[in-house]
Amino acid sequence: MNTDEFRRTGHQVIDWIADYMESGYTGRVSPDTTPGELLKLLPESPPRQGEPAEALLEDFHQLILPRMTHWNDPRFFGYFPCNHSRPGILGDLLSAGLGVNAMSWATSPAATELEIRMMQWLGRIIGLDWPGCIQDTASTATLCALLAARERLNPMNEDGAYGKRRFVCYTSDQAHSSVLKAVRIAGVGGRYLRLIPSDSEFAMRPYALEEAIQQDLQKGLQPGFVTATVGTTSSTGFDPVARLAPICRHHGLWLHVDAAMAGSAAILPEMGWLMEGVDQADSYLFNPHKWLFTNFDCTAFFCRRPRHLKQALAIQPEYLKTRHDAAAENFRDWSLQLGRRFRALKLWFVLRCYGVEGLQQKLRLHLKMARWFAEQVKACPQTSLLLEPRLNTVCFHLDSDERSEALLQSVNQSGQAFLTHTRLNDRYIIRASFGQTHSRVKHAEDLWRLIEERL
């Protein structure tokens, strides 16, 4: 592809993206396809000679688009938001054009210092004055927090062992699966992860955490790490961080707070309760790529005292040493990867183009949509609300699991909306998550109309 073709094709791609974001996708929001269908349509071997860009774009429209789940379509209400924005796309495009590796200050000074400032901006608007960095996902950030906790309690000795007592981790029975994955990767083992029972609102019970810690101490084990969730995936439940923090501090446990989706709402003054107790934790994360219009991937990871994080992750081979290391921040020491994308650039574009007030306006609209939808659920004699939504996710069900599942399948098969489910209180629960960039109240109304037609 020469420069002229690159310019021409680039304009076509930007025009298509602009239309896609403005008018939406006219086809199904979730594909009517089967496993292996696309594979049968794709050649088994790459072309011997280069093909024109027009052929690629044609195949994109004919082969790829119809088999995509359109996460950023306003008709997508599944899982959680994974929204993007025009400013975020432009920032990502410039990052791709630069093609830098932001592994250390010396490899890209502007990338490092912009990341420092963006984390300070995010901290300021949610009320957290801690250093931080941008990780790829919450899963990675949780693993890094666990490694830092283990390093603080039992630094690795020369034989590669971490202390004499088995390290134990704790989280709610409603926590995200990434906590279990982090425990496995860190070598703690599933036997030493305690799932603490949750209450009627799906929040961790503090007294149950205290009991579990006491039991492990009596067994000669080493309690070391607690993950509290602010906004669980299934129900948007909120662990009481302010009540868990004193327990962790008393026993010397690292308290990590996972606010992957819900954390974005902390930019709203009226949602300040989301940050209660967080100042007493050791690490905290949320995903601007979920609900702050910064396209995937971008996780804001804050660490009160990053010294233990760096002790666990920093490696300094000769070929990475520079004369600036003593004075500069090298974010390769904050995570698993050596190579790092320039993610701060898209966040910079989003925060500057929207402004804090613009972001707040968008989130308030999504919260309004969720409240309106919940009222329709409560008013309908055939649907039951599981609990009052405190954020943007509405959980509801019908009078039987079979009818609930049939309703969800019917809605999704229509191609006009996409919902997902979970199981809570041993019931099949339908979840409607509001938060797409281009969502409007009419999209919530259309979803409810679609549901009513199928009741």
VOPAGU-2260 file (C-alpha; in pm, 1 decimal, decimal comma):
REM VOPAGU-2260
SITE   aa  ch    i         X         Y         Z
SITE  MET   A    0       0,0       0,0       0,0
SITE  ASN   A    1     163,2     321,5    -113,4
SITE  THR   A    2     107,2     663,9      39,9
SITE  ASP   A    3    -168,4     766,0    -200,9
SITE  GLU   A    4    -362,2     444,9    -145,6
SITE  PHE   A    5    -313,5     481,8     228,3
SITE  ARG   A    6    -457,0     834,5     219,2
SITE  ARG   A    7    -751,1     734,3       2,5
SITE  THR   A    8    -836,0     423,3     203,4
SITE  GLY   A    9    -785,6     605,8     531,3
SITE  HIS   A   10   -1044,2     865,9     430,3
SITE  GLN   A   11   -1287,6     589,1     337,2
SITE  VAL   A   12   -1237,6     414,4     669,6
SITE  ILE   A   13   -1283,9     734,7     872,0
SITE  ASP   A   14   -1597,7     818,7     672,3
SITE  TRP   A   15   -1739,1     471,8     737,8
SITE  ILE   A   16   -1662,6     494,1    1111,6
SITE  ALA   A   17   -1826,7     837,2    1127,8
SITE  ASP   A   18   -2140,9     702,0     959,2
SITE  TYR   A   19   -2140,8     391,6    1179,6
SITE  MET   A   20   -2125,7     602,3    1494,9
SITE  GLU   A   21   -2378,4     857,6    1372,1
SITE  SER   A   22   -2644,3     633,8    1217,4
SITE  GLY   A   23   -2571,6     299,3    1379,0
SITE  TYR   A   24   -2569,9     -40,2    1213,4
SITE  THR   A   25   -2877,1    -129,8    1010,8
SITE  GLY   A   26   -2832,7    -504,4    1050,9
SITE  ARG   A   27   -2864,5    -729,9    1353,5
SITE  VAL   A   28   -2701,2    -613,7    1676,1
SITE  SER   A   29   -2600,4    -977,2    1743,1
SITE  PRO   A   30   -2523,9   -1212,1    1452,7
SITE  ASP   A   31   -2731,0   -1503,2    1334,6
SITE  THR   A   32   -2433,2   -1727,6    1272,9
SITE  THR   A   33   -2291,9   -2061,3    1384,3
SITE  PRO   A   34   -1943,4   -2167,6    1498,0
SITE  GLY   A   35   -1712,1   -2217,6    1201,3
SITE  GLU   A   36   -1930,1   -2035,2     948,9
SITE  LEU   A   37   -1682,0   -1755,7     880,7
SITE  LEU   A   38   -1390,1   -1998,1     874,9
SITE  LYS   A   39   -1550,1   -2176,5     579,8
SITE  LEU   A   40   -1565,2   -1847,7     391,1
SITE  LEU   A   41   -1203,4   -1749,6     454,2
SITE  PRO   A   42    -919,9   -1892,3     240,7
SITE  GLU   A   43    -706,3   -2146,6     422,8
SITE  SER   A   44    -384,0   -1985,3     295,5
SITE  PRO   A   45    -279,3   -1619,7     265,2
SITE  PRO   A   46    -262,2   -1460,7     -82,0
SITE  ARG   A   47      66,4   -1498,3    -271,1
SITE  GLN   A   48      40,2   -1142,6    -403,3
SITE  GLY   A   49     -86,9    -831,2    -230,7
SITE  GLU   A   50    -451,3    -741,4    -282,0
SITE  PRO   A   51    -603,5    -394,4    -330,9
SITE  ALA   A   52    -753,3    -217,4     -33,3
SITE  GLU   A   53   -1092,3    -212,3    -205,2
SITE  ALA   A   54   -1106,2    -591,6    -187,1
SITE  LEU   A   55   -1031,4    -585,4     183,9
SITE  LEU   A   56   -1300,4    -327,0     254,0
SITE  GLU   A   57   -1553,8    -521,5      48,9
SITE  ASP   A   58   -1483,0    -839,5     244,4
SITE  PHE   A   59   -1500,6    -643,3     567,5
SITE  HIS   A   60   -1855,1    -537,1     483,4
SITE  GLN   A   61   -1967,5    -872,1     342,5
SITE  LEU   A   62   -1790,9   -1120,3     569,6
SITE  ILE   A   63   -1701,7    -951,2     897,8
SITE  LEU   A   64   -1973,7    -698,8     981,7
SITE  PRO   A   65   -2271,3    -938,3     960,6
SITE  ARG   A   66   -2095,4   -1178,3    1199,3
SITE  MET   A   67   -2005,9    -922,3    1464,8
SITE  THR   A   68   -2177,4    -852,0    1793,6
SITE  HIS   A   69   -2202,2    -474,1    1779,8
SITE  TRP   A   70   -2101,9    -374,6    2133,4
SITE  ASN   A   71   -2134,4      -3,3    2063,8
SITE  ASP   A   72   -2474,0     -17,8    1899,3
SITE  PRO   A   73   -2737,7     158,9    2114,5
SITE  ARG   A   74   -2938,8    -166,5    2101,9
SITE  PHE   A   75   -2665,7    -354,2    2290,3
SITE  PHE   A   76   -2764,7    -398,3    2656,6
SITE  GLY   A   77   -2553,8    -702,6    2740,3
SITE  TYR   A   78   -2273,7    -765,6    2990,2
SITE  PHE   A   79   -2150,7    -410,0    3057,1
SITE  PRO   A   80   -2066,0    -102,9    2849,1
SITE  CYS   A   81   -1752,6    -122,0    2640,1
SITE  ASN   A   82   -1803,5     215,3    2486,3
SITE  HIS   A   83   -1588,6     421,4    2257,5
SITE  SER   A   84   -1599,6     776,7    2123,2
SITE  ARG   A   85   -1480,2     987,6    1833,9
SITE  PRO   A   86   -1205,9    1154,5    2043,6
SITE  GLY   A   87   -1091,0     815,7    2174,5
SITE  ILE   A   88   -1068,9     673,8    1823,7
SITE  LEU   A   89    -863,6     970,0    1703,2
SITE  GLY   A   90    -627,2     938,5    1997,6
SITE  ASP   A   91    -589,2     566,6    1928,9
SITE  LEU   A   92    -528,1     639,1    1561,8
SITE  LEU   A   93    -247,0     880,2    1643,3
SITE  SER   A   94     -99,1     626,8    1884,2
SITE  ALA   A   95    -106,2     363,2    1610,0
SITE  GLY   A   96      49,7     610,8    1368,0
SITE  LEU   A   97     333,0     686,3    1607,6
SITE  GLY   A   98     387,5     318,7    1678,4
SITE  VAL   A   99     590,5     383,0    1992,7
SITE  ASN   A  100     673,7     140,8    2272,1
SITE  ALA   A  101     609,9     322,2    2601,1
SITE  MET   A  102     790,6      70,9    2819,9
SITE  SER   A  103    1010,2     333,4    2987,8
SITE  TRP   A  104    1062,6     705,5    3006,0
SITE  ALA   A  105    1363,6     689,6    2774,6
SITE  THR   A  106    1176,4     499,0    2502,7
SITE  SER   A  107     907,2     767,5    2485,6
SITE  PRO   A  108     927,7    1051,0    2738,9
SITE  ALA   A  109     602,4    1216,8    2631,7
SITE  ALA   A  110     409,9     887,6    2657,3
SITE  THR   A  111     528,5     833,3    3014,2
SITE  GLU   A  112     467,2    1185,7    3135,5
SITE  LEU   A  113     126,9    1213,1    2967,3
SITE  GLU   A  114      28,6     887,7    3139,7
SITE  ILE   A  115     138,1    1027,2    3476,0
SITE  ARG   A  116     -70,1    1339,8    3420,6
SITE  MET   A  117    -376,1    1148,8    3295,2
SITE  MET   A  118    -372,5     929,5    3604,8
SITE  GLN   A  119    -352,7    1245,2    3815,2
SITE  TRP   A  120    -650,6    1389,3    3625,0
SITE  LEU   A  121    -854,3    1074,4    3677,6
SITE  GLY   A  122    -758,0    1064,8    4044,2
SITE  ARG   A  123    -864,0    1425,1    4087,6
SITE  ILE   A  124   -1210,3    1377,3    3938,9
SITE  ILE   A  125   -1284,2    1067,5    4149,9
SITE  GLY   A  126   -1115,8    1200,1    4465,4
SITE  LEU   A  127    -811,7     973,3    4488,6
SITE  ASP   A  128    -464,7    1121,7    4530,4
SITE  TRP   A  129    -250,9     814,0    4457,6
SITE  PRO   A  130       7,1     742,2    4189,6
SITE  GLY   A  131    -105,4     511,8    3913,2
SITE  CYS   A  132     -58,0     376,9    3566,0
SITE  ILE   A  133    -268,8     252,5    3276,2
SITE  GLN   A  134    -297,9    -124,9    3251,5
SITE  ASP   A  135    -460,8    -312,6    2966,7
SITE  THR   A  136    -748,0    -471,0    3163,6
SITE  ALA   A  137    -877,9    -511,3    3517,3
SITE  SER   A  138    -765,9    -874,3    3511,6
SITE  THR   A  139    -403,4    -770,5    3470,4
SITE  ALA   A  140    -434,0    -497,1    3732,4
SITE  THR   A  141    -581,8    -737,7    3987,0
SITE  LEU   A  142    -297,1    -983,1    3929,4
SITE  CYS   A  143     -43,7    -702,3    3975,5
SITE  ALA   A  144    -210,3    -599,1    4301,1
SITE  LEU   A  145    -194,3    -958,5    4425,3
SITE  LEU   A  146     174,5    -986,4    4338,0
SITE  ALA   A  147     244,5    -660,3    4520,8
SITE  ALA   A  148      54,1    -785,5    4826,2
SITE  ARG   A  149     251,8   -1107,9    4832,4
SITE  GLU   A  150     578,3    -919,7    4793,6
SITE  ARG   A  151     494,9    -686,7    5083,1
SITE  LEU   A  152     412,1    -972,8    5316,8
SITE  ASN   A  153     661,0   -1236,9    5206,0
SITE  PRO   A  154     937,2   -1107,7    4977,3
SITE  MET   A  155    1082,3   -1376,9    4753,2
SITE  ASN   A  156    1399,0   -1531,5    4893,1
SITE  GLU   A  157    1701,2   -1655,7    4697,8
SITE  ASP   A  158    1542,7   -2000,3    4656,3
SITE  GLY   A  159    1237,2   -1853,3    4485,9
SITE  ALA   A  160    1005,7   -1922,1    4780,5
SITE  TYR   A  161     763,3   -1682,5    4947,8
SITE  GLY   A  162     777,7   -1739,7    5324,0
SITE  LYS   A  163     693,2   -2055,5    5517,8
SITE  ARG   A  164     316,0   -2015,2    5560,6
SITE  ARG   A  165      61,9   -2053,5    5278,5
SITE  PHE   A  166     -64,6   -1719,7    5149,3
SITE  VAL   A  167    -445,2   -1687,2    5157,9
SITE  CYS   A  168    -669,7   -1460,9    4949,6
SITE  TYR   A  169   -1028,7   -1350,1    5015,3
SITE  THR   A  170   -1305,7   -1209,4    4800,2
SITE  SER   A  171   -1683,4   -1214,3    4776,0
SITE  ASP   A  172   -1877,0   -1504,3    4626,0
SITE  GLN   A  173   -1999,0   -1241,2    4376,6
SITE  ALA   A  174   -1651,5   -1128,2    4266,8
SITE  HIS   A  175   -1533,3   -1139,4    3908,4
SITE  SER   A  176   -1363,6   -1455,2    3780,9
SITE  SER   A  177   -1043,8   -1255,1    3724,6
SITE  VAL   A  178    -970,5   -1287,7    4097,0
SITE  LEU   A  179    -966,1   -1667,3    4070,5
SITE  LYS   A  180    -749,1   -1641,7    3760,2
SITE  ALA   A  181    -504,7   -1409,1    3938,4
SITE  VAL   A  182    -480,8   -1652,1    4229,6
SITE  ARG   A  183    -402,6   -1938,3    3993,6
SITE  ILE   A  184    -142,1   -1745,9    3795,4
SITE  ALA   A  185      27,7   -1619,8    4112,5
SITE  GLY   A  186      63,7   -1977,3    4234,4
SITE  VAL   A  187    -154,1   -1928,6    4539,9
SITE  GLY   A  188    -389,3   -2204,2    4430,5
SITE  GLY   A  189    -766,3   -2229,4    4442,1
SITE  ARG   A  190    -749,1   -2408,7    4778,1
SITE  TYR   A  191    -630,6   -2085,0    4935,0
SITE  LEU   A  192    -895,3   -1852,9    4789,8
SITE  ARG   A  193   -1183,6   -1793,5    5029,3
SITE  LEU   A  194   -1517,0   -1688,7    4876,5
SITE  ILE   A  195   -1684,0   -1482,5    5147,8
SITE  PRO   A  196   -2065,6   -1506,6    5158,6
SITE  SER   A  197   -2265,1   -1207,6    5039,9
SITE  ASP   A  198   -2582,1   -1058,2    5185,3
SITE  SER   A  199   -2927,4   -1003,1    5035,2
SITE  GLU   A  200   -2792,1    -717,4    4822,8
SITE  PHE   A  201   -2498,1    -929,5    4700,7
SITE  ALA   A  202   -2236,4    -745,6    4906,9
SITE  MET   A  203   -1958,8    -914,5    5104,8
SITE  ARG   A  204   -2040,5    -969,8    5473,6
SITE  PRO   A  205   -1764,2    -807,8    5685,9
SITE  TYR   A  206   -1818,7   -1038,8    5984,2
SITE  ALA   A  207   -1783,2   -1340,3    5752,8
SITE  LEU   A  208   -1449,3   -1204,2    5631,2
SITE  GLU   A  209   -1330,8   -1165,0    5991,0
SITE  GLU   A  210   -1437,6   -1521,1    6072,1
SITE  ALA   A  211   -1255,5   -1662,1    5769,0
SITE  ILE   A  212    -936,2   -1476,9    5859,5
SITE  GLN   A  213    -950,3   -1602,9    6217,7
SITE  GLN   A  214   -1001,6   -1961,5    6100,1
SITE  ASP   A  215    -701,0   -1941,8    5869,3
SITE  LEU   A  216    -482,0   -1793,9    6140,1
SITE  GLN   A  217    -575,7   -2084,5    6367,3
SITE  LYS   A  218    -468,8   -2322,9    6088,2
SITE  GLY   A  219    -127,0   -2157,7    6070,3
SITE  LEU   A  220    -194,3   -1998,4    5732,7
SITE  GLN   A  221    -101,5   -1645,1    5623,1
SITE  PRO   A  222    -398,3   -1419,6    5533,3
SITE  GLY   A  223    -264,7   -1167,5    5285,1
SITE  PHE   A  224    -499,3   -1026,7    5021,2
SITE  VAL   A  225    -860,9    -910,8    4996,8
SITE  THR   A  226   -1041,4    -801,1    4681,8
SITE  ALA   A  227   -1349,8    -587,4    4744,1
SITE  THR   A  228   -1579,7    -524,1    4449,7
SITE  VAL   A  229   -1756,3    -194,6    4392,2
SITE  GLY   A  230   -2014,7    -292,4    4132,9
SITE  THR   A  231   -2016,7    -669,7    4084,1
SITE  THR   A  232   -2063,0    -803,8    3733,4
SITE  SER   A  233   -2384,2    -997,1    3793,5
SITE  SER   A  234   -2588,8    -750,2    3996,9
SITE  THR   A  235   -2378,2    -434,6    4048,4
SITE  GLY   A  236   -2349,9    -520,8    4415,7
SITE  PHE   A  237   -2126,6    -304,1    4634,9
SITE  ASP   A  238   -1894,4    -451,2    4895,3
SITE  PRO   A  239   -1877,7    -222,3    5204,0
SITE  VAL   A  240   -1518,6    -105,5    5159,9
SITE  ALA   A  241   -1534,4     129,1    5458,2
SITE  ARG   A  242   -1621,9    -165,5    5687,1
SITE  LEU   A  243   -1376,7    -407,0    5527,4
SITE  ALA   A  244   -1079,3    -169,5    5544,4
SITE  PRO   A  245   -1038,0    -174,2    5926,1
SITE  ILE   A  246   -1043,4    -554,8    5923,3
SITE  CYS   A  247    -771,0    -563,9    5660,0
SITE  ARG   A  248    -563,9    -303,8    5839,6
SITE  HIS   A  249    -592,7    -486,5    6173,1
SITE  HIS   A  250    -465,2    -811,7    6022,8
SITE  GLY   A  251    -213,2    -654,2    5784,3
SITE  LEU   A  252    -391,8    -761,1    5465,9
SITE  TRP   A  253    -361,2    -581,1    5134,4
SITE  LEU   A  254    -702,9    -440,6    5032,9
SITE  HIS   A  255    -758,0    -418,1    4659,1
SITE  VAL   A  256   -1075,6    -252,1    4525,5
SITE  ASP   A  257   -1214,2    -359,7    4188,3
SITE  ALA   A  258   -1449,6     -92,7    4051,2
SITE  ALA   A  259   -1400,2    -190,4    3688,2
SITE  MET   A  260   -1734,5     -67,9    3554,3
SITE  ALA   A  261   -1887,7     127,5    3841,9
SITE  GLY   A  262   -1578,8     338,6    3908,1
SITE  SER   A  263   -1651,6     572,7    3618,9
SITE  ALA   A  264   -1966,7     690,7    3797,4
SITE  ALA   A  265   -1748,5     828,1    4077,8
SITE  ILE   A  266   -1695,3    1136,1    3860,9
SITE  LEU   A  267   -2051,2    1234,8    3960,4
SITE  PRO   A  268   -2065,3    1429,9    4289,3
SITE  GLU   A  269   -2392,8    1258,8    4378,6
SITE  MET   A  270   -2218,6     922,1    4347,9
SITE  GLY   A  271   -1944,6    1004,7    4596,6
SITE  TRP   A  272   -2055,0     708,5    4810,5
SITE  LEU   A  273   -1882,9     483,5    4553,5
SITE  MET   A  274   -1547,6     594,7    4697,6
SITE  GLU   A  275   -1630,6     548,6    5066,5
SITE  GLY   A  276   -1342,4     370,1    5234,5
SITE  VAL   A  277   -1128,6     354,5    4921,1
SITE  ASP   A  278    -878,6     595,3    5074,2
SITE  GLN   A  279    -801,5     322,2    5330,2
SITE  ALA   A  280    -731,3      58,0    5064,7
SITE  ASP   A  281    -396,0     -28,2    4905,4
SITE  SER   A  282    -491,2     -41,6    4538,3
SITE  TYR   A  283    -788,1      53,5    4324,2
SITE  LEU   A  284    -890,0      13,1    3962,0
SITE  PHE   A  285   -1158,9     115,3    3719,8
SITE  ASN   A  286   -1193,0      88,9    3343,0
SITE  PRO   A  287   -1237,3     406,4    3138,3
SITE  HIS   A  288   -1288,1     163,7    2848,0
SITE  LYS   A  289   -1612,5      43,7    3006,8
SITE  TRP   A  290   -1808,9     358,2    3085,2
SITE  LEU   A  291   -1589,6     659,4    3019,2
SITE  PHE   A  292   -1589,5     655,4    2637,3
SITE  THR   A  293   -1224,6     556,4    2602,6
SITE  ASN   A  294   -1208,4     270,1    2356,7
SITE  PHE   A  295   -1068,0     -63,2    2469,9
SITE  ASP   A  296    -822,5    -120,3    2627,8
SITE  CYS   A  297    -761,6     121,2    2916,2
SITE  THR   A  298    -763,9      33,0    3287,1
SITE  ALA   A  299    -675,7     296,7    3545,1
SITE  PHE   A  300    -478,1     126,6    3821,9
SITE  PHE   A  301    -392,6     322,8    4136,5
SITE  CYS   A  302    -149,7     200,7    4401,3
SITE  ARG   A  303    -107,8     379,4    4733,2
SITE  ARG   A  304     255,3     269,9    4774,5
SITE  PRO   A  305     392,0     133,1    4445,8
SITE  ARG   A  306     723,4      31,0    4605,1
SITE  HIS   A  307     598,9    -323,6    4666,7
SITE  LEU   A  308     455,7    -341,6    4315,0
SITE  LYS   A  309     792,7    -250,7    4167,3
SITE  GLN   A  310     976,6    -492,9    4393,5
SITE  ALA   A  311     753,6    -771,0    4263,6
SITE  LEU   A  312     773,0    -681,1    3894,2
SITE  ALA   A  313    1086,8    -478,9    3817,4
SITE  ILE   A  314    1364,5    -646,4    3620,3
SITE  GLN   A  315    1666,6    -442,7    3515,5
SITE  PRO   A  316    1878,8    -612,8    3247,9
SITE  GLU   A  317    2172,2    -412,8    3120,5
SITE  TYR   A  318    2013,5    -341,7    2783,4
SITE  LEU   A  319    1720,8    -157,7    2948,8
SITE  LYS   A  320    1927,7      66,1    3175,9
SITE  THR   A  321    1946,6     436,0    3092,5
SITE  ARG   A  322    2101,0     739,5    3256,4
SITE  HIS   A  323    1750,4     870,4    3340,1
SITE  ASP   A  324    1632,5     572,2    3544,8
SITE  ALA   A  325    1700,7     729,9    3883,9
SITE  ALA   A  326    1492,7    1039,1    3806,8
SITE  ALA   A  327    1220,3     907,2    3574,0
SITE  GLU   A  328     926,5     667,4    3604,4
SITE  ASN   A  329     948,5     345,2    3404,0
SITE  PHE   A  330     602,9     195,3    3382,0
SITE  ARG   A  331     737,3    -140,3    3265,7
SITE  ASP   A  332     805,1    -191,7    3637,9
SITE  TRP   A  333     434,7    -157,3    3719,3
SITE  SER   A  334     300,6    -445,9    3514,9
SITE  LEU   A  335     366,4    -784,2    3357,4
SITE  GLN   A  336     450,1    -665,5    3009,1
SITE  LEU   A  337     772,6    -507,0    2900,5
SITE  GLY   A  338     621,7    -347,0    2590,9
SITE  ARG   A  339     343,5     -95,8    2649,7
SITE  ARG   A  340     101,4      83,0    2419,8
SITE  PHE   A  341      60,9     460,8    2428,9
SITE  ARG   A  342    -285,5     438,2    2587,2
SITE  ALA   A  343    -269,3     777,2    2757,9
SITE  LEU   A  344    -311,2     955,9    2425,7
SITE  LYS   A  345    -671,4     842,1    2368,9
SITE  LEU   A  346    -757,7     917,7    2731,5
SITE  TRP   A  347    -614,2    1266,9    2688,9
SITE  PHE   A  348    -833,1    1321,2    2381,3
SITE  VAL   A  349   -1144,9    1198,5    2562,1
SITE  LEU   A  350   -1094,7    1406,5    2876,9
SITE  ARG   A  351   -1016,7    1722,0    2682,7
SITE  CYS   A  352   -1288,3    1688,7    2417,2
SITE  TYR   A  353   -1568,2    1597,3    2657,6
SITE  GLY   A  354   -1453,6    1783,6    2965,2
SITE  VAL   A  355   -1562,6    1661,4    3306,9
SITE  GLU   A  356   -1907,3    1816,7    3271,7
SITE  GLY   A  357   -1962,8    1652,7    2934,0
SITE  LEU   A  358   -1875,0    1311,9    3076,4
SITE  GLN   A  359   -2102,9    1369,5    3373,7
SITE  GLN   A  360   -2390,7    1460,5    3143,8
SITE  LYS   A  361   -2354,5    1133,7    2952,0
SITE  LEU   A  362   -2343,1     917,9    3264,6
SITE  ARG   A  363   -2646,8    1090,1    3414,3
SITE  LEU   A  364   -2841,4    1007,7    3098,2
SITE  HIS   A  365   -2751,8     639,4    3132,0
SITE  LEU   A  366   -2856,8     637,1    3497,0
SITE  LYS   A  367   -3185,6     800,7    3400,2
SITE  MET   A  368   -3243,9     529,6    3138,9
SITE  ALA   A  369   -3182,3     254,5    3393,8
SITE  ARG   A  370   -3422,6     410,9    3644,3
SITE  TRP   A  371   -3691,9     449,2    3377,4
SITE  PHE   A  372   -3650,5      88,7    3266,4
SITE  ALA   A  373   -3667,7     -35,9    3626,2
SITE  GLU   A  374   -3996,7     148,9    3673,5
SITE  GLN   A  375   -4142,5     -30,7    3370,0
SITE  VAL   A  376   -4033,1    -364,8    3514,1
SITE  LYS   A  377   -4198,6    -286,8    3847,4
SITE  ALA   A  378   -4520,4    -169,4    3684,9
SITE  CYS   A  379   -4555,9    -479,9    3469,5
SITE  PRO   A  380   -4740,8    -768,2    3643,2
SITE  GLN   A  381   -4538,5   -1029,5    3453,4
SITE  THR   A  382   -4188,5    -906,3    3542,4
SITE  SER   A  383   -4018,4    -874,6    3879,4
SITE  LEU   A  384   -3725,9    -649,9    3972,5
SITE  LEU   A  385   -3451,8    -834,3    4158,5
SITE  LEU   A  386   -3335,9    -522,1    4343,5
SITE  GLU   A  387   -3345,7    -147,1    4294,1
SITE  PRO   A  388   -3069,2     -44,2    4052,5
SITE  ARG   A  389   -2815,6     189,0    4208,1
SITE  LEU   A  390   -2627,1     236,3    3882,6
SITE  ASN   A  391   -2687,0     143,3    3519,8
SITE  THR   A  392   -2773,0    -227,4    3538,2
SITE  VAL   A  393   -3128,3    -356,1    3582,0
SITE  CYS   A  394   -3177,2    -718,4    3692,4
SITE  PHE   A  395   -3521,7    -872,5    3650,0
SITE  HIS   A  396   -3697,8   -1203,5    3593,8
SITE  LEU   A  397   -4031,2   -1364,9    3512,7
SITE  ASP   A  398   -4221,5   -1616,5    3723,9
SITE  SER   A  399   -4005,8   -1911,8    3613,3
SITE  ASP   A  400   -3653,5   -1971,4    3487,3
SITE  GLU   A  401   -3793,6   -2123,6    3170,1
SITE  ARG   A  402   -3999,5   -1816,0    3086,0
SITE  SER   A  403   -3711,4   -1580,2    3172,2
SITE  GLU   A  404   -3472,0   -1768,1    2947,0
SITE  ALA   A  405   -3729,1   -1790,3    2667,1
SITE  LEU   A  406   -3783,7   -1415,0    2683,4
SITE  LEU   A  407   -3412,2   -1339,6    2662,9
SITE  GLN   A  408   -3362,9   -1580,3    2372,6
SITE  SER   A  409   -3659,4   -1431,4    2186,5
SITE  VAL   A  410   -3529,2   -1076,8    2227,2
SITE  ASN   A  411   -3180,9   -1173,4    2110,7
SITE  GLN   A  412   -3303,6   -1381,3    1817,6
SITE  SER   A  413   -3493,7   -1079,4    1689,9
SITE  GLY   A  414   -3162,7    -908,0    1622,0
SITE  GLN   A  415   -3316,7    -581,6    1744,9
SITE  ALA   A  416   -3156,2    -589,4    2089,7
SITE  PHE   A  417   -2904,3    -790,3    2288,6
SITE  LEU   A  418   -2937,0    -891,2    2653,8
SITE  THR   A  419   -2735,9   -1124,2    2877,1
SITE  HIS   A  420   -2819,1   -1321,6    3190,1
SITE  THR   A  421   -2678,3   -1443,1    3518,5
SITE  ARG   A  422   -2792,2   -1657,6    3811,1
SITE  LEU   A  423   -2868,5   -1495,7    4146,6
SITE  ASN   A  424   -3054,8   -1646,3    4439,8
SITE  ASP   A  425   -3065,1   -1961,7    4229,8
SITE  ARG   A  426   -3279,4   -1790,0    3967,9
SITE  TYR   A  427   -3224,3   -1715,6    3600,1
SITE  ILE   A  428   -3187,9   -1336,6    3590,9
SITE  ILE   A  429   -3204,5   -1112,9    3283,7
SITE  ARG   A  430   -2966,3    -818,0    3289,4
SITE  ALA   A  431   -3011,2    -493,0    3098,3
SITE  SER   A  432   -2701,9    -272,4    3108,3
SITE  PHE   A  433   -2727,4      89,4    2991,5
SITE  GLY   A  434   -2418,6     286,7    2893,6
SITE  GLN   A  435   -2345,2     294,5    2522,6
SITE  THR   A  436   -2199,9     615,3    2385,4
SITE  HIS   A  437   -2492,4     689,4    2154,0
SITE  SER   A  438   -2773,6     556,6    2373,3
SITE  ARG   A  439   -3084,1     769,6    2416,9
SITE  VAL   A  440   -3400,0     726,0    2622,1
SITE  LYS   A  441   -3576,1     608,6    2306,3
SITE  HIS   A  442   -3347,6     305,1    2296,1
SITE  ALA   A  443   -3460,2     204,6    2645,5
SITE  GLU   A  444   -3819,5     256,3    2532,0
SITE  ASP   A  445   -3762,8      41,7    2223,0
SITE  LEU   A  446   -3613,8    -234,3    2437,1
SITE  TRP   A  447   -3910,2    -235,2    2671,9
SITE  ARG   A  448   -4153,8    -238,8    2377,7
SITE  LEU   A  449   -3966,7    -538,7    2237,4
SITE  ILE   A  450   -3996,3    -716,5    2572,8
SITE  GLU   A  451   -4366,0    -635,7    2612,0
SITE  GLU   A  452   -4440,5    -786,6    2271,6
SITE  ARG   A  453   -4291,3   -1114,3    2391,0
SITE  LEU   A  454   -4446,4   -1143,9    2735,9
